[in-house]
């Protein structure tokens, strides 16, 4: 039983780690997309001024 619990615990840790990584990746992706949009909007505004 102790061994099984150990394996389950390791799986939970792995799931938590992968979940955290997924969140980090999603956050990074969202931030870069947001930055891209900001750049595009700034460019559009710049064009309109000229």
N, C-alpha and C positions, 0 to 999 in steps of 0.2 A: 504493500500500500504506500509506503514512504517513497519508493522508487517512482510509482505512478504519479504521486503528488508532485515529485520533483520534475518529472517530464512535463506535466500539465503546467507547472509554474514557469518552466522555461518557455513553453509555447506562449503563455500569456505575456511574458516579457518580450518575446519576439514580436508578437502582435502589437504590443504597445509601442515598441521601437519603430516598426514599419508604419504604424498609424501616425506617429509623430513625424516621421520622414515625409509621409504623404502630405500631411498638413503643411510642413515647411515648403515642400515642392509647390503645392497649390498656392500658398501665400506668395512665394517668389514669382510664380507665373502671373498671378493677378497683379502684383506690383509692377512687373515689367510691361504687361499689357497696358496698365494705367499710365505708366511713363510714356509709352508709345503714343497713346491717345493725347496726352498732354503736349507732346512734341508736335503731333499733327495739328492740333488745335492752334498752337502758337504759330506754326507755319502758315496756317490758313489766315489767322488774324494779321500776320505780317504781310501776306499777299494783299489783303483787303486794304491795308493802310497805304500801300504803294499804288 
